[in-house]
Amino acid sequence: MRHFIEPGSFSLAEQLALLDLADRMEADPAPYAHLCDGRILATLFYEPSTRTRLSFESAMLRLGGKTLGFAGAQLSSASKGETVADTARVVSNYADVIAMRHPKEGAPLRASMYARVPVINAGDGGHAHPSQTMIDLMTIRQRKGRLDHLTIGFCGDLKFGRTVHSLTAALSQFEGNRFVFISPEELRIPQYVKDETLTPLHQNYKETADLEAELPGLDVLYMTRIQQELRSPASTRSSRTWITTPAPLISIRCITVCISAWQLYWRCWASLIR
């Protein structure tokens, strides 16, 4: 049984195979319309979500399956003290796969230790969001034709932006990529991302607060929102000043990948559960 907890849960070859499958499904979805007949997806979302939760549910429905779940910790037995481990055990009796979002880092990993069905991490705190990463890889490859030898700019809340952490790890597997992390000092990329991904893999990267200066040299600009729900009041004040400072528009040759690219989500999710 396989779980999808972080980008490294699958090998590079497996990730590329999933992207190839997703491309085929996008081109001709009809043959996959009954892929999940008789299967049930449980969406266990302990924090608010619109695009991610509905994308998972839409994916399962489009593939012929069914869904159940909850959209908030207050709507589950967690409000009565039930642990993630106990919930995973119980829900394993009701569903064939679990997609979990949780505000605490490591919660989906813990769930995978007790679940009797595969667990997919749909975002855990400020840690990771591997299913979103697959969509981002798919988008970049479709638009740029490759996943190597790119200059990728990440802009916004890089400290708590779990999508940034996951995509950085995934793109670090490809040769010749260069990373530009654009944010105020208080929202810089976490040290653990440098220690676990960038430094061991000898990645070429820089940190800056000057978006305008970096734009002309980017192939991809990855914009993230400010993670208000995960940050301290001090960093909130600093980042609010930074993001409201206007900058002139510049003609650039990069594509912009937005974390709300939900319209492609179900195709990648279909790949994961095949």
C-alpha positions in Angstrom: 0.0 0.0 0.0 1.3 3.4 -1.0 0.7 6.8 0.6 1.3 10.2 -0.9 2.6 12.4 2.0 5.3 14.4 0.3 6.7 14.8 -3.2 9.4 12.2 -2.4 6.7 9.6 -1.8 7.1 8.7 -5.5 10.3 8.4 -7.5 11.1 10.8 -10.3 10.2 8.1 -12.8 6.8 7.5 -11.1 6.1 11.3 -11.0 6.8 11.6 -14.8 4.6 8.6 -15.5 1.8 10.2 -13.6 2.2 13.4 -15.5 2.1 11.4 -18.8 -1.1 9.7 -17.7 -2.7 13.0 -16.7 -1.9 14.4 -20.1 -3.6 11.4 -21.8 -6.6 11.8 -19.6 -6.9 15.5 -20.4 -6.7 14.7 -24.1 -9.3 11.9 -23.9 -11.1 11.6 -20.6 -13.8 9.2 -21.7 -11.9 5.9 -21.3 -11.3 6.8 -17.6 -14.9 7.7 -16.7 -15.5 4.4 -14.9 -12.0 4.0 -13.5 -13.2 4.3 -9.9 -16.6 2.6 -10.1 -17.4 1.2 -6.7 -14.7 3.2 -4.9 -15.2 5.8 -2.2 -13.0 8.8 -1.4 -13.0 10.3 2.1 -12.1 13.9 2.2 -11.0 14.7 5.8 -10.5 18.4 5.9 -9.7 19.8 9.3 -9.3 23.4 8.0 -11.2 25.5 5.4 -10.8 24.7 1.8 -12.7 25.4 -1.4 -10.6 24.5 -4.4 -8.6 21.6 -3.0 -11.5 19.8 -1.4 -13.9 20.3 -4.3 -11.2 19.3 -6.7 -10.6 16.0 -5.0 -14.4 15.3 -4.8 -14.9 16.4 -8.5 -12.0 14.0 -9.5 -13.6 11.1 -7.8 -17.1 11.8 -9.2 -15.7 12.2 -12.8 -14.0 8.9 -12.5 -17.2 7.1 -11.5 -16.6 6.9 -7.7 -18.3 8.4 -4.7 -17.2 10.7 -1.9 -17.9 11.3 1.8 -16.2 13.4 4.5 -16.2 16.7 6.4 -15.1 20.2 5.8 -13.9 21.5 9.2 -12.7 20.1 12.4 -15.8 21.4 14.2 -17.9 19.1 12.0 -16.0 16.0 13.0 -15.3 14.0 16.2 -12.1 15.9 16.6 -14.3 18.5 18.3 -15.0 15.8 20.9 -11.4 14.8 21.4 -10.9 12.1 18.8 -7.3 11.8 17.6 -6.1 11.7 14.0 -5.0 8.1 14.5 -8.5 7.0 15.7 -10.2 8.9 12.8 -7.9 7.2 10.3 -8.7 3.8 11.7 -12.4 4.3 11.7 -12.7 6.0 8.2 -10.6 3.1 6.8 -13.8 1.0 7.2 -15.8 3.5 5.1 -13.6 4.5 2.2 -11.0 3.2 -0.2 -8.7 6.2 -0.1 -8.3 9.2 2.3 -7.4 12.8 1.3 -6.5 14.8 4.4 -5.9 18.4 5.1 -4.8 19.4 8.6 -3.4 22.6 10.2 -0.8 20.6 12.1 2.3 19.5 10.2 2.7 15.8 10.1 -0.9 14.9 10.7 -1.4 13.1 7.4 1.8 11.1 8.0 0.4 10.1 11.4 -2.9 9.1 9.8 -1.0 6.9 7.3 0.5 5.0 10.1 -2.9 3.8 11.3 -5.1 3.9 8.2 -5.8 0.6 6.3 -6.2 2.5 3.0 -3.9 4.9 1.1 -3.6 8.4 2.5 -3.0 11.5 0.4 -1.7 14.7 2.0 -3.9 17.6 0.8 -1.8 20.1 2.8 -0.5 19.9 6.4 0.2 23.2 8.1 3.1 25.1 6.5 4.9 21.8 5.6 3.8 20.3 2.3 1.1 20.0 -0.4 2.3 17.3 -2.8 -0.9 16.8 -4.7 -0.8 20.5 -5.6 2.8 20.0 -6.7 1.8 17.5 -9.3 -0.6 20.0 -10.8 2.1 22.7 -10.8 4.5 20.3 -12.5 1.9 19.5 -15.1 1.1 23.2 -15.7 4.8 24.1 -16.1 5.6 21.2 -18.4 2.6 21.9 -20.6 3.4 25.6 -20.9 7.2 25.5 -21.1 7.7 22.0 -22.6 10.2 20.9 -20.0 10.9 20.7 -16.3 14.7 21.3 -16.4 16.9 24.2 -17.1 14.4 26.7 -15.9 14.7 29.8 -13.7 11.8 29.7 -11.3 10.8 32.6 -9.1 8.8 32.0 -6.0 7.1 35.2 -4.7 5.0 35.8 -1.5 4.8 34.0 1.8 7.6 31.5 1.4 7.9 30.7 5.0 4.5 29.3 5.5 3.6 28.5 1.9 3.5 24.8 1.8 3.0 24.7 -2.0 6.4 26.5 -2.3 8.2 23.9 -0.1 6.8 21.0 -2.1 7.4 22.4 -5.5 10.9 23.4 -4.7 11.6 19.8 -3.6 10.1 18.4 -6.8 11.8 20.8 -9.2 15.2 20.1 -7.5 15.1 16.7 -9.0 15.6 18.1 -12.5 18.9 19.2 -14.0 19.9 22.9 -14.4 17.0 24.6 -12.6 17.7 27.9 -10.8 15.5 29.2 -7.9 14.8 32.8 -7.0 13.0 33.3 -3.7 11.3 36.7 -3.5 9.9 37.8 -0.2 10.5 40.2 2.7 13.0 39.0 5.3 10.3 37.8 7.7 8.8 35.5 5.2 11.9 33.9 3.7 12.1 30.2 2.7 12.5 28.1 5.8 16.0 26.9 6.8 14.9 23.2 6.7 14.1 23.6 2.9 17.6 24.7 2.4 19.1 22.0 4.6 17.1 19.1 3.3 16.7 20.0 -0.4 18.7 23.0 -1.8 22.0 22.4 -0.1 22.3 18.6 -0.4 21.3 18.7 -4.1 23.7 21.7 -4.8 20.9 23.8 -6.1 21.5 27.3 -7.5 19.3 29.8 -5.6 19.2 33.3 -4.4 17.0 35.3 -1.9 15.8 38.8 -2.6 12.9 41.2 -1.9 13.1 42.9 -5.3 10.4 41.3 -7.5 10.8 44.0 -10.2 14.5 43.4 -10.7 14.1 39.6 -11.0 11.1 39.4 -13.3 12.9 39.8 -16.7 15.1 36.8 -16.0 12.4 34.3 -15.0 10.9 31.5 -17.0 8.2 30.8 -14.3 6.8 33.1 -11.6 5.0 31.2 -8.8 2.8 33.6 -6.8 1.5 32.6 -3.4 -0.9 34.3 -1.1 0.0 35.5 2.4 -0.9 32.7 4.8 -2.8 34.9 7.3 -4.0 31.9 9.3 -0.4 30.6 10.0 1.5 33.7 10.8 2.3 35.8 13.8 1.1 39.5 14.2 4.6 40.8 13.7 5.1 39.1 10.3 1.5 40.2 9.4 2.4 43.8 9.7 5.7 43.5 7.8 4.2 41.5 4.9 1.2 43.8 4.6 3.5 46.7 4.0 5.5 44.7 1.4 2.6 43.4 -0.7 0.8 46.7 -1.0 3.8 48.6 -2.4 3.0 49.2 -6.1 5.4 48.2 -8.8 5.3 49.1 -12.5 4.2 46.5 -15.0 7.1 44.9 -17.0 6.9 42.8 -20.2 8.3 39.4 -19.2 8.8 36.0 -20.9 7.8 33.9 -18.0 4.5 32.1 -17.2 2.8 32.6 -13.9 1.6 29.5 -12.0 -1.1 30.4 -9.5 -2.0 28.1 -6.6 -5.7 28.4 -7.7 -5.2 26.3 -10.9 -7.9 24.0 -9.7 -9.3 23.3 -13.1 -6.5 20.9 -13.8 -6.6 19.3 -10.4 -8.9 16.4 -11.0 -6.7 15.2 -13.9 -3.7 14.9 -11.8 -5.7 13.4 -8.9 -7.0 10.8 -11.4 -3.4 9.9 -12.2 -2.6 9.3 -8.5 -5.4 6.9 -7.8 -5.1 4.8 -10.9 
